[in-house]
Amino acid sequence: MLALFMALGMASVGATETSVTLASEPAPLYGTMLRPNGELVAGAIIIPGSGPTDGDGNSPLGVRSASLKKLAEGLATYNIASVRIDKRGVARSQPAGFSESELRFDQMAEDVRGWATQTARALNQPCVWLIGHSEGALVAQVAASQSNTDICGLVLLSGAGRAAGTVIREQLNGQLPEPLKTQAFDALSELEAGRTVSDSPPALSALLRPSVQPYLISWLKYDPAKLAADYEGPMFIGQGTTDLQTTVADAQALAAARPEAQLKLWEGVNHTLTPAPVDRAANLATYAKPEAPLADPVLTDVAVFIRFNSLQ
């Protein structure tokens, strides 16, 4: 036991960063490997959140915090290698993207499984960890829901704890007047049943346009809490208390479904894993500050969890 705790505190001296690719059609997928120069303890795939978010955790929609790059750099000091991926259709992986009508949530999970297999071999590790942030947490869960010995376990950061349909209804409930709200809810029920909707009102096109409906069907079928309950491997759940996108209730829902998981609630940490106040404007301001630090407990808790479970 003493040797284990000594190992948990060991730090790597430097790391080497390289661009890596995963064979794919119609074009390769890209990622960035950060490999510590010291003795390797574990490897991980870092999966970014929704929209055009790249492997560093940045987005052209105003997010420049580089939170996932900072996480990778911090993990390297604990002798944990990582590959942070540019999702299909995003950043360097943009040429591998599909048209909107061809997008499916399951494709993202399949890509992650491919990254896991390739990275485990490249690092000469029996398996790698999946670290999913925001929507990436659900991608990690779906990727691990199929038997895959290349996946050691899950680290879910700022992930949803409820099915997407439940969250969307909650958001629309206070925004839409009748009869639009009823029409939207009825359409969601059809999509949840796996059926497209041909008569949605033009006012709902941003959410329910025909070209995006197949993707919504592929996404709405997943319940994060059920996936957590069904998963048998090691699981870490981390959530900041000043997160504006996901909540403590989401993390608690995941933990309730999977009592064996380790749950950490980080006081005063927002969705970009950065120290931030409750005030919305001040909180959002940190999204565009690459100099803002990663919250200390985020790195420590994630690294110790991975090292402890990898050194067992």
N, C-alpha and C positions, 0 to 999 in steps of 0.2 A: 504493500500500500504506500509506503514512503517513497519508493521508486516511482510509483505512478504519479503522485502529486509533484515530485521533483520534475518529472517529464512534462507535466501540464504547464509548468512555468518556464520551460526552456524556450528560447527565442532563436529564430533563424538569423543568420548574418547575411543580409542582402537577398535579392531574388532576381530572376531573369524573366523578362516579359517577351513573349513571341506571339505573332499572329498565327492562328490555326484555322483550318477549314474542315468542313464535313461534306462529303460528297452528297449531292442532292440534285434533283431536277426541278426546274429548268436551269438552275445555276447553283454553285456551291454556297453553303452557309458559312458565316465567319464568326470567329470568337477570338478572345484574347486570353492566352494562358499566362498565368503568373506562377512561376515555380520557385520555391525557396531554394537557396543554394545549400542549405544544411540538410540533415537527414529528414526525409519526408515521412510525415505521420499519416496524412490522409489527403484525399483530393475531393474537390467539389465542383459542381456545375452551378453557376449563379444565373438565375432566370429572372429577367426584368418584368415589370408590370405592363399594364395595358397601353394600347395606342402605339405611337411611334417611339417608344422608349428603347434606347439602345443598351448595349451591355454595360456601359458605365453608369446607367441610371439616369441619363439625360434625355431630353425630348425637345424638339423644335417648338413645342407648345409652351415654352417658358420655363422648363425644368432644367437647371444647370448645376445641380448640387453634386453631381458625380458620386452619389452615395454608394453605388455598387462597386465602383472603382476603389473607393476608400475602404470598403469592406474587404475586397480582395487583397489590398495592400496590408491591411491589418492582419488578416488570416495568415498571410505569408510569414509574419513575424512569429507565428505559432507553429511554423513548419507545415502549414496546410496549403497545398497547391489549389489553384482554381482556374476554371475556364468560365469567363463571363461572356455570354453569347449575345450576338445581334440576332434578334428573331427574324424569321422568314419575312421578307418584305420591308425590313427596317435597316437603316444605315448601310453598312457594307453588304448586308444580306438582302438589300432591296431587289436586286435582279432575280432573286429566287422567289419573289412574291407572286401570288396569284391574283386574279381579278377578284373584286369584292364578292361576286356571286359564287366563286369557287372556294372562298375561305371556309375553313372548318376548325373548330376548337381542337378537335382530336389530332389535327396535323401538327399543332404546336407540341402536344404531348409526345407524338411519334418522333419529332425532331429531337426532343430532349432525351428520349431513350437512346437515339443514335449517338448523341453527344456523350451520354454516360458510358456506353459500351466502348466508344473510341478512346475516351479520356482514361478510363480504367486501364486499358491496354497500354496507352502511351506513358502512363505514370507507373506501370508495373504494380498496380494496386488490385486487390481482389474486387473492389467496388468503389464507387464514389458517392458522395452525399449530394442531394438535390437541395439547393437553397433557393426558394422561391419568394419573390417580393411582390406584394399586392396581387394582381391577377396571376403573376408567376407562381404564387403559392398554390392556386388551384391547378395550374398546368403541372406543377410538380406532383400533386396528389393524383391527377389522372395518369401521368406517366408511370407512377409507382403502383397504380391499381392493377396493372398487368404484371404477372410474375416476371421479375427481372433481377437476376442475381448480381447485375452490375450496379445496382442501387443499394447503398448501405442503409440509408434512412432519410428522413425529411426534416428540413428546417424551414418553417413557415413564418414569414415575417410580414406583418401588416396584411394578413390575408382575410378574406371574407369567411364568415362562419355560417352564413345562411345561403340558401339557393338564390341564384340571380333574380328569378322571378319575384321572390318575396321582396328583395331589396328594390327592384324597379317599381313595384307597386307602391311601396312605401314612399319612394321619391316622387312618383307621379300623383299620389293621393292629394298632396297639398298644392300641386301646381296646375292641374287640369280642371277646367269647369265641366259640368255635364253638358251635353252627352258624351263629350270626348273621353272623359275618364272611363265611363262604362265601356265604350268602344275599344279603348286601349286595353283594359283589363280582359275583355272578351278575346281580343286578338292574342294577348299573352297566353291565355288558356289554350287556344288553338295551337300556338307554337310549342307550348309545353307538351302537348299531345302529339307533336311531330307533324303537324299539318300547317301548310302555308296559308296565308290569308290574302285574298284577292281584292277585297273591298275596304281596305283601311282608308280612313279619311286623309286627304292631302295634308292636313294640319299635323298628322302624325308621321309624315314621311321620314323625318330625321331618325326616328326609331324603327319604323316598320316598313320602309321601302322594300319592294320585292327583292332587290338584289342582296339585301343583308339578311333576309329571313332564314335562308339555309344555315348561315352562321349562328344566328340566334337559336335555332332549333338544336344545333350541336352543342351550344353552351348551356342553355336553360335546363338540359336534362341532368346536369350534375349538381349534387348537393354536397357542399364541403364537409358538413358534419357527418353525413353517412360515409363519405370516403374516409374520413378520419376514423370512424368506428370500425370500418372494415380493414384498415391497414394494420399489419402486425409488426412492423419494424419500429425502430427507435424514432421518436418524433419530438421535435422542439417547436414550441409556439411562442412567438415574441410579438408584443404589441405595445405601442406607445400610448400614453394617456391623453396626449394632445393631438392625436391623429385626426385629421379632418375628413379622411376618406373611409377608413375602417375604424371600428370602435373596440373598446374593451369587451363589450358584449359579444362581438364576433369571436375574439380569442377565447372567451369563456365558453362559448357554444362548441368550439372545436375541442377544448379541453374536457368538457362534460361528455362529449361523444367518445373521447379517447383518454380515460383517466390515467393511463400509464404514461401519457406524454408529459414532458416538462413544460410548464407554463411560466413565462416571465412577463410581467407588466412593467414597463419602463416609464417612470414618472417624468413628465415634461418632455417627452420625445414625440416628434410628429411623423408624418407619413414618409418623409425622406430620411428617417432614422437620425434626425438632427435635434439637438435641444431647441425647443420652441415654446413660446407661451400659448395660453388659451386664446388670446386675442387673434381673430381670424386674419386681419391684415398683416400683423407682425409675424404670424405663423407662415403665411404664404410667402412673405418676403424672403424667408430662408431658402425657398425652392430655387431662387436665382442667384444664390451665393455659393460658388464653388469653394470659397475659403471657409465656409461654415464647417465645423468639425463633425465627424460621426460621433454620436453619443457614446461615451465610454462603456456603459454597461452592455450595449448592443454587441460590440466586438468581443468583450470578455466572455459574456454568457454564451454566445454562439461558438466561439473557439474552444472554450472549456467543454461544452457539451460534445462537440465533434471529437476532440482529443480523448476525452474520457471513454466514449463509446468505441473509438477506434483502437484504443490501447487495452481493451478488456481481454 
